[in-house]
Amino acid sequence: MPRLKDHSAYRIDPDKPLRLKKIPADTTGDFADADAAKEALKKHRDTVDKLQELLYASATHGLLIVLQGMDTSGKDGTIRSIFAGVNPQGCNVTSFKVPTATEAKHDFLWRVHNAVPARGMIGIFNRSHYEDVLAPRVHGQIDGKTAKRRLEQIRTFESMLTENGITIRKFFLHISFEEQGRRLQARIDDPDKHWKLSEGDFAERKFWGEYQDAYDDIFAATSTDEAPWYVIPAEHKWQRNVAISGVIADTLASMKLAYPKPTIDVKKLEVVNSYK
């Protein structure tokens, strides 16, 4: 499949490795505030809603959206904001947690392939196959050689999906260590948010630097022309939403989708206006 049009400023160039710690997480792009971005966000949502119907009807392409980020970065909020108007019949969300006993007996991509969207569908991964490189590496469950091999396998896997009609867009929701601390404290202070809290969120925070290094390696190894990564400044939720929705809208528009031709002669159809 040819590379689709993409001019996003947040896209990671495969030829230019980056360091997450050098990228600001609080920038607002082309907009000064939420009100300034409101019209653009509505336009993006409308485009996604309209083109999702064409995607579903034509069933010639699928779209896989990968959302990654540190805890509290806003993956759930992104899904709610951008896809609220999309027809549920044409959209699936899959969350990847610690592998089950059955999943752990298979190769690490086994559970992922089954969740890849069919042609005609939008599939959203809330966390993804990259989790099997991140935490195991950070906690020493796999060594650097194994992590590198898994990233090579992921790159090959994503290339295979692309060649079979699945377009892939991968987003890292970028927040700072300080912002994560503020968001965790806000959840502690709000009883209605206590259900979101887990001891793991606080334990993993101690490994912030190791996770940042692991993501740097992920981006360098797997941001390709056919399956690019985007680092999205996510401390302003409205900025996160307008940036991601813009990429998705442009991606769908670049597919040049069209309704399928009818399989019957429409001119011969006649609505029956009476019955026995």
Secondary structure, 3 states (H helix, E strand, C coil): CCCCCCCCCCECCCCCCCCHHHCCCCCCCCCCCHHHHHHHHHHHHHHHHHHHHHHHHHCCCEEEEEEEECCCCCHHHHHHHHCCCCCHHHEEEEECCCCCHHHHCCCCCHHHHCCCCCCCCEEEEECCCCHHHHHHHHCCCCCHHHHHHHHHHHHHHHHHHHHCCEEEEEEEEECCHHHHHHHHHHHHHCHHHHHHCCHHHHHHHCCHHHHHHHHHHHHHHHCCCCCCEEEEECCCHHHHHHHHHHHHHHHHHHCCCCCCCCCCCHHHCCCCCCCC
